[in-house]
Amino acid sequence: MSEPNAPSRPMVTITRHGPDGYIAELTLDRPEAMNAVSTQMARDLGTACAELFGDQGVRVVLVTSTSPKAFCVGADLKERNSFTDADLMAQRPVARAAYGGVLNLPVPTIAVVEGFALGGGLEIALSCDLIIAGSAAVVGLPEVSVGVIPAGGGTQLLTRRIGWSRAAGMIFTARRMPATEAAALGVLDEVVQAGTARARGLEVAVQIAANSPVGLRQAKRAMRLGSDVDLATGLEVEDGCWRAAAFSGDRAEGVAAFAEKRPPEWPGR
C-alpha cells in the first residue's frame, strides 16, 4: 500500500504496510540533496506528521530515507547561506514544527539510519523511540562547528538518551562517529549489516503493530509524561494511562483472546 509523492508535501511520502495498513513508513525523499532539511522539506515533514498524528489506524511509524548515502545530513546550509536574520527567524517555527512533529507522534516510532545522520538528521532520529542503523552509518551533531547549536531537540534528547558527559563530548567536539561507536554510547539502539536496517525496522514494526493500539499509545504516553518528573508524580501519570487502557475495548478483547487461545482482534478503542 503506497502513495505517490503528495503534491502538498513533495519531499516526504507516507507508505502504509500490512493488510490493514497499521505500519506507516514516513520517508524523507530529497535524495539529490541527501535529505538536507530546507524550509520546504521541514514544512513537508511537519505536514506529514500532522496527518499521522490524527490517523487512529496507525500503530507504529517507521522513518526512512530514499537516499542510499544518507538518512539526512541536517539543515540545508546552501539555503541558509542566503538567509538574512529575518529569514532565519521566520524559518524557526517551521523547523520546530517538523522536529516536534516527529517527537510528538503518539505511537511508537522507529528511525532507520543508513549512511549519514548528521545535525538535524540525527535529531530526527533522536525524536524517534528506537534507532536502528546499518553498520556503515555515520552520526554526529556538528552544529557548533558552524556557529549554532543542535536545536532540533538535540541538546535535550541526546542528553536524556546517553547522559550529560557523553552528550557533551559529542556536541562540544562536533565529531562524527561510526555506528559501532555510537551504539556503544547508546546513541543507536541496534546496528545491523549495512543495507539491511530498513528490513530490520519493518520486522520490529510488525512485532509492535501486533499489539493493542490503545496499549501502545498509553504506554508511550506514560513513558513520555513520566520521564522527567519525580517518581510519585510519574506513578500517578502511569495510573492515569493504565485506566485509559484498562477500561478500553482492547483490554476486554486481549483478555478474551488469551483465554480462548486465539489472536486478538483489537477494536482500538
Secondary structure, DSSP 4 states (H G I P E B T S, - for coil): ---PPPTT-TTEEEEEESTT--EEEEEE--GGGTT-B-HHHHHHHHHHHHHHHT-TT--EEEEEES-SSEEE--B-HHHHTT--HHHHHHHHHHHHHHHHHHHT-SS-EEEEE-SEEETHHHHHHHTSSEEEEETT-EEE--GGGGT---TTTHHHHHHHHH-HHHHHHHHHHT-EEEHHHHHHHTS-SEEESTT-HHHHHHHHHHHHHTS-HHHHHHHHHHHHHHTTS-HHHHHHHHHHHHHHHHTSHHHHHHHHHHHHTS-------
